[in-house]
Amino acid sequence: MTVPALAKRGSGILLHITSLPSAWGIGDMGPGAFRFAEFLAESGQHLWQVLPLNPTDPAYGNSPYDSVSAFGSNPLLISPDLLLEDGLLTRKDLEPVPDFPRGRVQYDAAILFKQRLFSLARGRFEQEGRREDYERFCADNADWLDDLALFIALKERFDGRPWQEWPVDLRDREPASIESARRTLADRIDQEKTLQYLFEKQWVSLKRTCNERGIHIFGDLPIYVSLDSADGWTHPGLFKLDEAKQPTHVAGVPPDYFSDTGQRWGNPVYRWDVLRETGYAWWIRRLERNLHLFDIVRIDHFRGFEAYWEIPAEEPTAVRGEWVKGPGDDFFHALAGHFPDLPIVAEDLGTITQEVRDLMARFGLPGMKLLVFAFGDDLATNPYVPHNHEKNCLVYTGTHDNNTVKGWFTAELREDDKARLFRYLGREVDPARISEEMVRMAMMSVANTAILPMQDLLGLGEEARMNRPARTDGNWQWQLVAEQIEPERAEEIRGMTETYGRL
């Protein structure tokens, strides 16, 4: 089995929605997004890869990988321009516009600005009587939407405290208390549902435009969910939690070359035995939701399906964890029964066992090859170096978690690794040209699919890095400016795409 959209030679660009050009402090689904879709088509690209679209929170560094919902979408990505077109805002509503700097997302200011706009838009939404389509959306998504909206309303009512610290009757979802809360918080609940609906409406329009231009949307799905989330609150039995709804075990990775104490992520781990008894219903519904939003989905930390590192919750580091078998083949047979083409990409970076590779091979799931990992002292046999790539994989210069190629080359690459890179290229290259050379190397690969971060196509340095995993602040802020996607650049990329047979 091979993912159909990735079965033939092609390429795409990695750029998250927050990084799109916008006048409103953060990228959104408005004119900047549609212009970027044009740019993708002009440059001959068939894939647009984005990060998770789930709600983000400043309390968690605005990370799209740390969300209150595995099903909901991020209202902050709603476009004021499109609300204006729909008659839900007026020009006067948009004034005064804060002095948002170009090229850098300003989360706090954007949140304050958009919250005011959303309040105005919702009022007009009610006045215009646009309820029929909205009610249909609410009914179709009631299984997650009702609880997410209530969860957000309750979080605000209890000053942002984790749900485990709410009154016990609400923490444990006693039916009478839940119904009472739904009545008391009905207005805030409806407001959140309206925002989820407006997001859906704008996203479906953007995705349709992309698909009509032959561009597939490639999304991202973290394997784990946040403990302080609507998912944990609504489905506590799916996770290893105690009677007080606190985790008994949490997720992470063991000590390795990069860290003597490993990584303790803190996400609750799944009770795969319980999920198996339901036919993996929650996971299937989660994938249904994601495959409604995206054409293809990358699952982050794929190796956790074969075996995952489980850490007792009381342990401060990941050292005392242990490997526990995941659901493996049984899980993917269940998925294949619902999604015959299984449009999934495995994030298989890091230390990957033969068992994980065999699992991927049995279901035809493509993995990832990063060129920034290719030039160690095992050059001849390194799986990331181009001569060791296979067709059913995706090659990247790097991902959102890596430095840009230029930043990697100038600040991180050791001299012996740099010498191997030059030997592989057959010549020395200066920092001004290294991004272009690495992009060409990715395009040359035998891999069916090449995905290029927009920062590397622009030759940008460390200042344009998207995420530093070891840091909790200052991430997810890089933003494209409109002048960087001019027709001349699209022609350059298209020429390279054509040369290496990826049109």
DOLO-631813 format. One record per residue (C-alpha): x, y, z; residue number from 1. Coordinates in pm, whole numbers, plus 32768, in hexadecimal, padded with zeros to 4 digits. Layout:
residues N
+------+------+------+-----+
!   px !   py !   pz ! num !
+------+------+------+-----+
!    X !    Y !    Z ! NUM !
...
+------+------+------+-----+
This chain:
residues 503
+------+------+------+-----+
!   px !   py !   pz ! num !
+------+------+------+-----+
! 8000 ! 8000 ! 8000 !   1 !
! 807F ! 815C ! 7FA8 !   2 !
! 7FDC ! 82AA ! 7FFA !   3 !
! 7F44 ! 8309 ! 7EA7 !   4 !
! 7F9D ! 847B ! 7EBB !   5 !
! 8106 ! 841A ! 7F01 !   6 !
! 811E ! 82FA ! 7E08 !   7 !
! 81B2 ! 83C6 ! 7CED !   8 !
! 82D6 ! 84B6 ! 7CE5 !   9 !
! 8280 ! 860E ! 7D6A !  10 !
! 82D9 ! 871C ! 7E64 !  11 !
! 8248 ! 8819 ! 7F52 !  12 !
! 828D ! 8929 ! 804E !  13 !
! 827A ! 8929 ! 81C9 !  14 !
! 81E1 ! 8A6C ! 824C !  15 !
! 80F3 ! 8A82 ! 8372 !  16 !
! 7FBE ! 8B5F ! 8362 !  17 !
! 8042 ! 8C45 ! 8474 !  18 !
! 816F ! 8C90 ! 8395 !  19 !
! 80A1 ! 8D18 ! 8273 !  20 !
! 80AE ! 8E8C ! 8225 !  21 !
! 7F9A ! 8F4C ! 82D7 !  22 !
! 7F4E ! 90AA ! 8350 !  23 !
! 7EB8 ! 9029 ! 8495 !  24 !
! 7FE1 ! 8FB5 ! 8564 !  25 !
! 7FD1 ! 8E46 ! 8502 !  26 !
! 7FA4 ! 8D80 ! 83C2 !  27 !
! 7E3F ! 8D15 ! 837B !  28 !
! 7D5E ! 8C7B ! 8272 !  29 !
! 7D25 ! 8DC0 ! 81B8 !  30 !
! 7DC4 ! 8E66 ! 8087 !  31 !
! 7F26 ! 8E00 ! 80EB !  32 !
! 7EBE ! 8C92 ! 80EC !  33 !
! 7E18 ! 8CA5 ! 7F97 !  34 !
! 7F45 ! 8D5C ! 7F0A !  35 !
! 8028 ! 8C4B ! 7F91 !  36 !
! 7F4B ! 8B44 ! 7EEB !  37 !
! 7F83 ! 8C00 ! 7DA3 !  38 !
! 80F8 ! 8C05 ! 7DE8 !  39 !
! 80F8 ! 8A8C ! 7E1E !  40 !
! 8044 ! 8A58 ! 7CD3 !  41 !
! 8128 ! 8B4B ! 7C1B !  42 !
! 825C ! 8A9A ! 7CA3 !  43 !
! 81DE ! 8941 ! 7C41 !  44 !
! 81A6 ! 88BC ! 7DA1 !  45 !
! 80A3 ! 87B3 ! 7DF3 !  46 !
! 80B4 ! 87B1 ! 7F6F !  47 !
! 8088 ! 88B7 ! 807D !  48 !
! 80F8 ! 8835 ! 81CF !  49 !
! 807A ! 88E3 ! 8308 !  50 !
! 8099 ! 88A3 ! 847E !  51 !
! 7F70 ! 883D ! 855A !  52 !
! 7E47 ! 892B ! 8543 !  53 !
! 7DCE ! 88E7 ! 86A5 !  54 !
! 7D94 ! 8A05 ! 879D !  55 !
! 7ECD ! 8A9C ! 8836 !  56 !
! 7F04 ! 8B49 ! 8984 !  57 !
! 8006 ! 8C4D ! 89F4 !  58 !
! 8022 ! 8B88 ! 8B3B !  59 !
! 80C5 ! 8A72 ! 8A70 !  60 !
! 819D ! 8B4D ! 8994 !  61 !
! 809B ! 8B5B ! 887B !  62 !
! 810D ! 8A02 ! 880C !  63 !
! 8029 ! 8952 ! 8712 !  64 !
! 809E ! 880C ! 87B1 !  65 !
! 8013 ! 8861 ! 890A !  66 !
! 7E9F ! 8899 ! 88E6 !  67 !
! 7D5D ! 8890 ! 89AC !  68 !
! 7CC2 ! 87BC ! 8899 !  69 !
! 7D28 ! 86AB ! 87A7 !  70 !
! 7BF0 ! 86F3 ! 86D8 !  71 !
! 7BB7 ! 886B ! 86E7 !  72 !
! 7C54 ! 8978 ! 860F !  73 !
! 7D0A ! 8AB8 ! 8663 !  74 !
! 7C25 ! 8BEB ! 8651 !  75 !
! 7D59 ! 8CCB ! 864B !  76 !
! 7D88 ! 8C60 ! 84DF !  77 !
! 7C37 ! 8CF1 ! 8476 !  78 !
! 7C68 ! 8E09 ! 8378 !  79 !
! 7BD6 ! 8F62 ! 83C6 !  80 !
! 7BE2 ! 8FAB ! 824E !  81 !
! 7AF7 ! 8E88 ! 8205 !  82 !
! 7A12 ! 8EED ! 8324 !  83 !
! 7A06 ! 9043 ! 827F !  84 !
! 79AC ! 8FA4 ! 8130 !  85 !
! 7897 ! 8EDD ! 81D8 !  86 !
! 7801 ! 9016 ! 8271 !  87 !
! 7856 ! 8FAE ! 83D3 !  88 !
! 7945 ! 90D2 ! 8401 !  89 !
! 7954 ! 9234 ! 837C !  90 !
! 7A87 ! 92FE ! 831E !  91 !
! 7A51 ! 93D2 ! 8451 !  92 !
! 7A59 ! 929B ! 852D !  93 !
! 7BC0 ! 925C ! 84BF !  94 !
! 7C38 ! 93AA ! 8545 !  95 !
! 7D19 ! 93FB ! 85EC !  96 !
! 7E0A ! 92EE ! 8576 !  97 !
! 7F26 ! 92B1 ! 866B !  98 !
! 8082 ! 92F7 ! 85E9 !  99 !
! 80D3 ! 918D ! 8596 ! 100 !
! 823E ! 9163 ! 8527 ! 101 !
! 827B ! 90B1 ! 83DF ! 102 !
! 8318 ! 8F59 ! 83D6 ! 103 !
! 82D0 ! 8EF6 ! 853E ! 104 !
! 8190 ! 8E6B ! 85D5 ! 105 !
! 8116 ! 8F33 ! 8702 ! 106 !
! 8038 ! 8E3D ! 87BB ! 107 !
! 7FCA ! 8F0E ! 88E4 ! 108 !
! 7F72 ! 9041 ! 8816 ! 109 !
! 7ECB ! 8F6F ! 8708 ! 110 !
! 7DF7 ! 8EB8 ! 880A ! 111 !
! 7D7B ! 8FFC ! 88A7 ! 112 !
! 7D32 ! 9097 ! 8753 ! 113 !
! 7C79 ! 8F66 ! 86CC ! 114 !
! 7BAF ! 8F28 ! 8806 ! 115 !
! 7B0F ! 907D ! 87D8 ! 116 !
! 7AC9 ! 9034 ! 8669 ! 117 !
! 7A38 ! 8EDE ! 86B5 ! 118 !
! 7946 ! 8F73 ! 87AE ! 119 !
! 78CA ! 9069 ! 86A6 ! 120 !
! 78B9 ! 8F5D ! 8597 ! 121 !
! 77F3 ! 8E72 ! 8673 ! 122 !
! 76F3 ! 8F82 ! 86BA ! 123 !
! 76BB ! 8FB7 ! 8545 ! 124 !
! 76B8 ! 8E41 ! 8508 ! 125 !
! 758C ! 8E2B ! 85F3 ! 126 !
! 74DF ! 8F57 ! 8556 ! 127 !
! 7506 ! 8ED7 ! 83F3 ! 128 !
! 7453 ! 8D93 ! 8448 ! 129 !
! 7562 ! 8CB4 ! 83B6 ! 130 !
! 7502 ! 8B90 ! 8492 ! 131 !
! 74A8 ! 8A75 ! 83A4 ! 132 !
! 7609 ! 8A20 ! 832F ! 133 !
! 768F ! 8A62 ! 848D ! 134 !
! 7593 ! 8974 ! 852B ! 135 !
! 75F4 ! 8868 ! 842E ! 136 !
! 7765 ! 8893 ! 8487 ! 137 !
! 7714 ! 8878 ! 85FB ! 138 !
! 7647 ! 873D ! 85C5 ! 139 !
! 774F ! 8698 ! 84EB ! 140 !
! 7860 ! 86DB ! 85EB ! 141 !
! 779C ! 86C3 ! 872F ! 142 !
! 786D ! 859C ! 87AD ! 143 !
! 7997 ! 8682 ! 87EB ! 144 !
! 7914 ! 87E4 ! 87BD ! 145 !
! 781C ! 87EB ! 88E0 ! 146 !
! 7920 ! 877B ! 89DC ! 147 !
! 7A34 ! 8859 ! 8953 ! 148 !
! 7958 ! 898F ! 8969 ! 149 !
! 78EE ! 8936 ! 8ACB ! 150 !
! 7A57 ! 88EB ! 8B2D ! 151 !
! 7ACD ! 8A41 ! 8AB2 ! 152 !
! 79AF ! 8AF0 ! 8B63 ! 153 !
! 79FD ! 8A39 ! 8CA8 ! 154 !
! 7B72 ! 8A81 ! 8C88 ! 155 !
! 7B1E ! 8BF4 ! 8C7B ! 156 !
! 7A2C ! 8BD5 ! 8D9D ! 157 !
! 7B3C ! 8B35 ! 8E73 ! 158 !
! 7C4D ! 8C2D ! 8E0F ! 159 !
! 7D08 ! 8B3C ! 8D2E ! 160 !
! 7D41 ! 8A32 ! 8E37 ! 161 !
! 7D78 ! 88CC ! 8DBB ! 162 !
! 7C39 ! 8801 ! 8DB3 ! 163 !
! 7CBD ! 871A ! 8EC4 ! 164 !
! 7CA5 ! 8845 ! 8FB0 ! 165 !
! 7B39 ! 8895 ! 8F61 ! 166 !
! 7A26 ! 883A ! 905A ! 167 !
! 7A11 ! 86BF ! 906B ! 168 !
! 78B4 ! 86AD ! 8FD2 ! 169 !
! 792F ! 8762 ! 8E9A ! 170 !
! 7A82 ! 86B9 ! 8E9A ! 171 !
! 79D1 ! 8568 ! 8E94 ! 172 !
! 78C2 ! 85DD ! 8DA4 ! 173 !
! 7797 ! 858E ! 8E7D ! 174 !
! 766D ! 85AA ! 8D8C ! 175 !
! 759D ! 869E ! 8E5A ! 176 !
! 76C4 ! 8789 ! 8E8B ! 177 !
! 7722 ! 8778 ! 8D1A ! 178 !
! 75C1 ! 87CC ! 8CAD ! 179 !
! 75B1 ! 88EB ! 8DA5 ! 180 !
! 76FC ! 8974 ! 8D20 ! 181 !
! 767F ! 895C ! 8BBA ! 182 !
! 7552 ! 8A32 ! 8C15 ! 183 !
! 7616 ! 8B2E ! 8CE3 ! 184 !
! 772A ! 8B57 ! 8BDF ! 185 !
! 764C ! 8B38 ! 8AAC ! 186 !
! 76B2 ! 8C86 ! 8A15 ! 187 !
! 782B ! 8C45 ! 8A31 ! 188 !
! 77F9 ! 8AE5 ! 89AD ! 189 !
! 7740 ! 8B67 ! 887E ! 190 !
! 784F ! 8C6C ! 8845 ! 191 !
! 795B ! 8B5D ! 8838 ! 192 !
! 788A ! 8A86 ! 874F ! 193 !
! 785B ! 8BB2 ! 866C ! 194 !
! 79D3 ! 8BE8 ! 8659 ! 195 !
! 7A0A ! 8A79 ! 8608 ! 196 !
! 7905 ! 8A99 ! 84F5 ! 197 !
! 79A4 ! 8BD3 ! 8463 ! 198 !
! 7AF8 ! 8B28 ! 8462 ! 199 !
! 7A61 ! 89FC ! 83AE ! 200 !
! 79BB ! 8AD6 ! 82A8 ! 201 !
! 7AFC ! 8B93 ! 8259 ! 202 !
! 7BD8 ! 8A5B ! 825C ! 203 !
! 7AF4 ! 8992 ! 8177 ! 204 !
! 7AFB ! 8AB0 ! 807D ! 205 !
! 7C78 ! 8AC2 ! 8085 ! 206 !
! 7CA0 ! 8948 ! 806A ! 207 !
! 7BAC ! 8939 ! 7F46 ! 208 !
! 7C72 ! 8A45 ! 7E8F ! 209 !
! 7DB6 ! 8985 ! 7EC8 ! 210 !
! 7D21 ! 883A ! 7E58 ! 211 !
! 7C96 ! 88DB ! 7D1C ! 212 !
! 7DF9 ! 8949 ! 7CCB ! 213 !
! 7E81 ! 87EA ! 7CFC ! 214 !
! 7F11 ! 8836 ! 7E54 ! 215 !
! 7EE1 ! 873D ! 7F71 ! 216 !
! 7ED8 ! 87BD ! 80D6 ! 217 !
! 7FC9 ! 86F7 ! 81B1 ! 218 !
! 7F79 ! 8713 ! 8324 ! 219 !
! 8018 ! 86A6 ! 8469 ! 220 !
! 7F8E ! 85E0 ! 858D ! 221 !
! 8046 ! 85B3 ! 86DA ! 222 !
! 8029 ! 844E ! 875D ! 223 !
! 7FE3 ! 84C5 ! 88C1 ! 224 !
! 7EEB ! 85C1 ! 8949 ! 225 !
! 7F1A ! 86BE ! 8A5F ! 226 !
! 7EAB ! 865B ! 8BBC ! 227 !
! 7DFA ! 87A7 ! 8BF0 ! 228 !
! 7D17 ! 877C ! 8AC4 ! 229 !
! 7BAE ! 873C ! 8A6C ! 230 !
! 7C1B ! 85E2 ! 89FA ! 231 !
! 7CA9 ! 8580 ! 8B4D ! 232 !
! 7B7C ! 8611 ! 8C03 ! 233 !
! 7A7A ! 856F ! 8B1E ! 234 !
! 7B24 ! 841C ! 8AF5 ! 235 !
! 7BF3 ! 83E0 ! 8C30 ! 236 !
! 7BC7 ! 8268 ! 8C0F ! 237 !
! 7C9D ! 8266 ! 8AD4 ! 238 !
! 7DCF ! 82DA ! 8B98 ! 239 !
! 7E94 ! 8255 ! 8CBF ! 240 !
! 7E01 ! 8336 ! 8DCD ! 241 !
! 7DBA ! 82F9 ! 8F3E ! 242 !
! 7C77 ! 833C ! 8FFE ! 243 !
! 7CD0 ! 84AE ! 901D ! 244 !
! 7CFC ! 84B5 ! 8EA1 ! 245 !
! 7E72 ! 84EB ! 8EC0 ! 246 !
! 7F5A ! 841E ! 8DE0 ! 247 !
! 7FFA ! 82E6 ! 8E6D ! 248 !
! 80EB ! 82DB ! 8D46 ! 249 !
! 815A ! 83DD ! 8C46 ! 250 !
! 81FE ! 83D9 ! 8AF0 ! 251 !
! 8360 ! 842F ! 8A89 ! 252 !
! 849B ! 839C ! 89F3 ! 253 !
! 85C0 ! 82F3 ! 8AA5 ! 254 !
! 871E ! 837E ! 8ADE ! 255 !
! 87E9 ! 838F ! 899E ! 256 !
! 890B ! 843D ! 88F6 ! 257 !
! 885B ! 858C ! 8916 ! 258 !
! 87EA ! 8576 ! 8A81 ! 259 !
! 886B ! 84AF ! 8BAC ! 260 !
! 8714 ! 84C0 ! 8C4E ! 261 !
! 863C ! 8490 ! 8B19 ! 262 !
! 8502 ! 855E ! 8AE0 ! 263 !
! 83D7 ! 855A ! 8BCB ! 264 !
! 82BD ! 85EB ! 8AF9 ! 265 !
! 81AE ! 85C4 ! 8C00 ! 266 !
! 8094 ! 855D ! 8B14 ! 267 !
! 7FB5 ! 8449 ! 8B9F ! 268 !
! 7FEE ! 82F9 ! 8AF3 ! 269 !
! 7ED2 ! 8235 ! 8A58 ! 270 !
! 7E26 ! 8106 ! 8AE5 ! 271 !
! 7E45 ! 8047 ! 89A0 ! 272 !
! 7D86 ! 7F1F ! 8A32 ! 273 !
! 7C55 ! 7FFD ! 8A65 ! 274 !
! 7C78 ! 8098 ! 890C ! 275 !
! 7C92 ! 7F3E ! 8871 ! 276 !
! 7B49 ! 7ED5 ! 8915 ! 277 !
! 7A9A ! 7FF7 ! 8865 ! 278 !
! 7B35 ! 7FA4 ! 8714 ! 279 !
! 7C10 ! 80DA ! 8740 ! 280 !
! 7AD7 ! 81B0 ! 8712 ! 281 !
! 7B6C ! 82EE ! 87A8 ! 282 !
! 7CA1 ! 82DA ! 86C9 ! 283 !
! 7BD1 ! 828F ! 8594 ! 284 !
! 7AF6 ! 83BE ! 85D8 ! 285 !
! 7C2E ! 8490 ! 8610 ! 286 !
! 7CBC ! 8426 ! 84C1 ! 287 !
! 7B6C ! 8462 ! 8418 ! 288 !
! 7B73 ! 85C5 ! 8499 ! 289 !
! 7CD9 ! 85FB ! 8426 ! 290 !
! 7C9B ! 8561 ! 82D0 ! 291 !
! 7B76 ! 864D ! 82A7 ! 292 !
! 7C66 ! 8770 ! 82DC ! 293 !
! 7D8F ! 86D9 ! 8222 ! 294 !
! 7DCF ! 85F4 ! 80FA ! 295 !
! 7EF7 ! 8549 ! 81A1 ! 296 !
! 7F5F ! 853C ! 8311 ! 297 !
! 80B6 ! 8511 ! 83AE ! 298 !
! 80A8 ! 8469 ! 8503 ! 299 !
! 81AD ! 84F6 ! 85ED ! 300 !
! 8276 ! 83F9 ! 86BD ! 301 !
! 81F9 ! 82D5 ! 85EC ! 302 !
! 82DB ! 81E0 ! 869D ! 303 !
! 81F1 ! 81F3 ! 87CC ! 304 !
! 80FD ! 810F ! 8715 ! 305 !
! 81FD ! 7FF6 ! 871A ! 306 !
! 828E ! 803C ! 8874 ! 307 !
! 8288 ! 8172 ! 894F ! 308 !
! 835A ! 81EF ! 8A72 ! 309 !
! 827E ! 81F6 ! 8BA9 ! 310 !
! 82F4 ! 82B9 ! 8CDA ! 311 !
! 825B ! 82A2 ! 8E37 ! 312 !
! 81B6 ! 83F5 ! 8E6E ! 313 !
! 8273 ! 8436 ! 8FB1 ! 314 !
! 83C5 ! 8420 ! 8F02 ! 315 !
! 845F ! 8577 ! 8EB7 ! 316 !
! 8520 ! 84FA ! 8D85 ! 317 !
! 84F9 ! 83ED ! 8C7C ! 318 !
! 8613 ! 8314 ! 8D05 ! 319 !
! 8538 ! 8219 ! 8DC2 ! 320 !
! 8443 ! 81D8 ! 8CA9 ! 321 !
! 8415 ! 8096 ! 8BEA ! 322 !
! 83B4 ! 8027 ! 8A8E ! 323 !
! 824E ! 7FAD ! 8A74 ! 324 !
! 81BE ! 7F04 ! 8941 ! 325 !
! 80CE ! 7FD6 ! 8875 ! 326 !
! 7FA0 ! 7F5E ! 87AE ! 327 !
! 806B ! 7F18 ! 8673 ! 328 !
! 7FC9 ! 7E5D ! 8553 ! 329 !
! 7E77 ! 7E3E ! 85FF ! 330 !
! 7E4F ! 7FB8 ! 8605 ! 331 !
! 7EAE ! 7FEC ! 8499 ! 332 !
! 7DD0 ! 7ECF ! 8422 ! 333 !
! 7CB2 ! 7F84 ! 84D0 ! 334 !
! 7D11 ! 80CC ! 8427 ! 335 !
! 7D33 ! 8026 ! 82D2 ! 336 !
! 7BCF ! 7FA6 ! 82F9 ! 337 !
! 7B53 ! 810F ! 830C ! 338 !
! 7C54 ! 81BE ! 822F ! 339 !
! 7CAA ! 80D0 ! 810F ! 340 !
! 7DC0 ! 81AC ! 8084 ! 341 !
! 7E4C ! 81F3 ! 81E2 ! 342 !
! 7ECA ! 8353 ! 8186 ! 343 !
! 7FC5 ! 835B ! 82A5 ! 344 !
! 8134 ! 83BC ! 82B4 ! 345 !
! 8204 ! 8335 ! 83D4 ! 346 !
! 82E5 ! 8425 ! 848F ! 347 !
! 83FE ! 8327 ! 84BD ! 348 !
! 851A ! 840B ! 8529 ! 349 !
! 860C ! 83B7 ! 863F ! 350 !
! 8667 ! 8259 ! 86B3 ! 351 !
! 8584 ! 8170 ! 85F1 ! 352 !
! 8583 ! 7FF9 ! 8626 ! 353 !
! 855C ! 7EED ! 851E ! 354 !
! 8405 ! 7EA0 ! 85B2 ! 355 !
! 8392 ! 8003 ! 8561 ! 356 !
! 841D ! 7FEB ! 83FF ! 357 !
! 836E ! 7E9E ! 83CD ! 358 !
! 8224 ! 7F31 ! 8448 ! 359 !
! 8242 ! 8050 ! 834F ! 360 !
! 829A ! 7F5F ! 8235 ! 361 !
! 8174 ! 7E77 ! 8278 ! 362 !
! 8081 ! 7F9A ! 824C ! 363 !
! 8144 ! 8054 ! 813F ! 364 !
! 816E ! 818B ! 8214 ! 365 !
! 8278 ! 827E ! 819A ! 366 !
! 8373 ! 8310 ! 828F ! 367 !
! 844E ! 8445 ! 8295 ! 368 !
! 85B6 ! 848B ! 8231 ! 369 !
! 865B ! 85CA ! 82AE ! 370 !
! 8790 ! 8648 ! 81FB ! 371 !
! 8809 ! 8704 ! 832F ! 372 !
! 8837 ! 85AD ! 83D2 ! 373 !
! 88FA ! 851A ! 82AE ! 374 !
! 8A66 ! 857D ! 82D4 ! 375 !
! 8AEA ! 84CF ! 8409 ! 376 !
! 8C10 ! 83E1 ! 840F ! 377 !
! 8B32 ! 82C6 ! 838D ! 378 !
! 8B04 ! 8379 ! 8241 ! 379 !
! 8B08 ! 8246 ! 8160 ! 380 !
! 89F5 ! 8190 ! 8220 ! 381 !
! 8936 ! 82B6 ! 82B9 ! 382 !
! 87C2 ! 8286 ! 8268 ! 383 !
! 8790 ! 83FD ! 8235 ! 384 !
! 889B ! 842A ! 812A ! 385 !
! 8800 ! 8437 ! 7FCB ! 386 !
! 88A2 ! 82FE ! 7F3A ! 387 !
! 87F2 ! 8230 ! 804A ! 388 !
! 8695 ! 82BB ! 8012 ! 389 !
! 857B ! 81E2 ! 7F8E ! 390 !
! 8456 ! 8251 ! 7EB5 ! 391 !
! 8348 ! 822B ! 7FBF ! 392 !
! 83C8 ! 833D ! 80A5 ! 393 !
! 83C6 ! 84B5 ! 80CD ! 394 !
! 850C ! 8574 ! 80C4 ! 395 !
! 8531 ! 86BE ! 817D ! 396 !
! 8651 ! 87AD ! 81A7 ! 397 !
! 85D2 ! 87CD ! 830F ! 398 !
! 848C ! 87F5 ! 83CD ! 399 !
! 83EE ! 88FA ! 84AF ! 400 !
! 84B7 ! 886D ! 85D4 ! 401 !
! 8606 ! 889E ! 8525 ! 402 !
! 86CF ! 89D4 ! 84E3 ! 403 !
! 86B9 ! 8A5B ! 8382 ! 404 !
! 87C1 ! 89CB ! 8298 ! 405 !
! 8887 ! 8B0F ! 82A1 ! 406 !
! 886C ! 8B22 ! 841E ! 407 !
! 88D3 ! 89B3 ! 843B ! 408 !
! 89FB ! 89E5 ! 8353 ! 409 !
! 8A80 ! 8B1E ! 83FD ! 410 !
! 8A33 ! 8AD3 ! 856B ! 411 !
! 8A0C ! 895C ! 859F ! 412 !
! 8AC7 ! 8890 ! 849C ! 413 !
! 8C13 ! 880D ! 851D ! 414 !
! 8D47 ! 883C ! 8444 ! 415 !
! 8D6F ! 86C7 ! 83FF ! 416 !
! 8BFE ! 86AE ! 839C ! 417 !
! 8C2A ! 87E0 ! 82BF ! 418 !
! 8D55 ! 873C ! 8215 ! 419 !
! 8C7F ! 8607 ! 81CE ! 420 !
! 8B6A ! 86E2 ! 8142 ! 421 !
! 8C61 ! 878D ! 8058 ! 422 !
! 8CEE ! 863E ! 7FF0 ! 423 !
! 8B90 ! 85C2 ! 7FA5 ! 424 !
! 8B44 ! 86F8 ! 7ED5 ! 425 !
! 8C98 ! 86E5 ! 7E2A ! 426 !
! 8CEF ! 884D ! 7E82 ! 427 !
! 8CEE ! 8949 ! 7F99 ! 428 !
! 8BC1 ! 8A2C ! 7FBF ! 429 !
! 8BA3 ! 8B74 ! 807C ! 430 !
! 8A83 ! 8BC6 ! 816B ! 431 !
! 89D5 ! 8CA0 ! 8068 ! 432 !
! 89A4 ! 8B71 ! 7F82 ! 433 !
! 897D ! 8A4E ! 8072 ! 434 !
! 87FF ! 8A5E ! 8083 ! 435 !
! 87DF ! 8A4B ! 7F09 ! 436 !
! 88D2 ! 8926 ! 7EFA ! 437 !
! 8814 ! 8864 ! 8004 ! 438 !
! 86C7 ! 88AC ! 7F5D ! 439 !
! 8754 ! 8828 ! 7E16 ! 440 !
! 87D5 ! 86F3 ! 7EC8 ! 441 !
! 8677 ! 86B1 ! 7F4F ! 442 !
! 85DD ! 86E6 ! 7DF8 ! 443 !
! 86D9 ! 85F4 ! 7D5B ! 444 !
! 8684 ! 84DD ! 7E51 ! 445 !
! 85DD ! 83A0 ! 7DD7 ! 446 !
! 84D5 ! 83DC ! 7EE3 ! 447 !
! 837C ! 8406 ! 7E49 ! 448 !
! 833C ! 853E ! 7F17 ! 449 !
! 8419 ! 8664 ! 7F71 ! 450 !
! 839B ! 875E ! 8074 ! 451 !
! 8458 ! 88A7 ! 8099 ! 452 !
! 842B ! 8999 ! 81BC ! 453 !
! 83E1 ! 8AF1 ! 8130 ! 454 !
! 8501 ! 8B81 ! 81FA ! 455 !
! 85F9 ! 8AA4 ! 813C ! 456 !
! 8564 ! 8B01 ! 7FEB ! 457 !
! 85A4 ! 8C6B ! 8051 ! 458 !
! 8705 ! 8C21 ! 80D2 ! 459 !
! 86B9 ! 8CB1 ! 822A ! 460 !
! 8790 ! 8C87 ! 8362 ! 461 !
! 8756 ! 8C2D ! 84CC ! 462 !
! 867C ! 8D61 ! 8502 ! 463 !
! 856E ! 8CB0 ! 8437 ! 464 !
! 856E ! 8B6E ! 8503 ! 465 !
! 840E ! 8AFF ! 8560 ! 466 !
! 8446 ! 8A35 ! 869D ! 467 !
! 8558 ! 89E6 ! 8797 ! 468 !
! 84D8 ! 88B0 ! 884D ! 469 !
! 85A5 ! 88F5 ! 8985 ! 470 !
! 8505 ! 8A4D ! 89B1 ! 471 !
! 83A9 ! 8A9F ! 8A2B ! 472 !
! 839C ! 8C07 ! 89B0 ! 473 !
! 83F0 ! 8CC3 ! 8873 ! 474 !
! 837D ! 8BAB ! 878A ! 475 !
! 827F ! 8B9A ! 866D ! 476 !
! 82B3 ! 8D0B ! 8617 ! 477 !
! 835A ! 8D17 ! 84C2 ! 478 !
! 827D ! 8DB5 ! 83BB ! 479 !
! 829E ! 8DDB ! 8245 ! 480 !
! 827A ! 8F34 ! 81A8 ! 481 !
! 81BF ! 8F5F ! 8063 ! 482 !
! 82ED ! 8FCF ! 7F99 ! 483 !
! 8397 ! 8E7F ! 7FD5 ! 484 !
! 82A3 ! 8DC5 ! 7EF4 ! 485 !
! 82CA ! 8E8D ! 7DB4 ! 486 !
! 8295 ! 8DED ! 7C5A ! 487 !
! 840D ! 8DE5 ! 7C17 ! 488 !
! 8445 ! 8D00 ! 7D40 ! 489 !
! 8327 ! 8C1F ! 7CD3 ! 490 !
! 83CD ! 8C01 ! 7B7E ! 491 !
! 8519 ! 8B9E ! 7C1E ! 492 !
! 8475 ! 8A8F ! 7CEF ! 493 !
! 83A8 ! 8A14 ! 7BC7 ! 494 !
! 84E2 ! 89F7 ! 7AF5 ! 495 !
! 8589 ! 891F ! 7BFC ! 496 !
! 844B ! 8851 ! 7C26 ! 497 !
! 843D ! 880F ! 7AB0 ! 498 !
! 85B1 ! 87BE ! 7A97 ! 499 !
! 8595 ! 86AB ! 7B9D ! 500 !
! 8453 ! 8616 ! 7B17 ! 501 !
! 8368 ! 868A ! 7C29 ! 502 !
! 826B ! 8759 ! 7B63 ! 503 !
+------+------+------+-----+
